[in-house]
């Protein structure tokens, strides 16, 4: 049976980053989530690589320069690649 582990983490952004769909993530500290999945195999227990996400309201996305759909309330944005590149620091 797979077990998904999600916990809140803080992200530090030193320089502005252009995210997919156009919004600009400004320097600062953000709260998001880290998720990983436990995988049982004949070799023992392992975990999938962690995935990192930030959630923004429609108003926040608009203020960041994104074009949002009229009925959008909030959107999760995957920042895993920026964490792996060292542009977003988990701390």
Steps between C-alpha positions, in 0.01 A plus 500: 500500500633842405525769762504866395676737736427874471631770729518877505835656415639850457659608177754780463530678167802730458434618143184539296405186306267479203263211560309308237188679375666838550494598868819638652590361843654793681782470756375410844389216725202282409319211664424193291501122511747216456351168391656158457364147461621189678565207269531147639692251291682171544815704565342686791339838548588807295349842430431671171683829441330786685265733315465864609197724448383850579134602509390845388159664495369644174573851633858407584552352153358813338735720704788279383413566135303186414184497296244302698171343401189679631390227745845413634523510880849358558768308315784274609824565316769233489838654583691170520729580208594836656580327830720248318675782311566684828291803402249426779646392834305277739570610854 
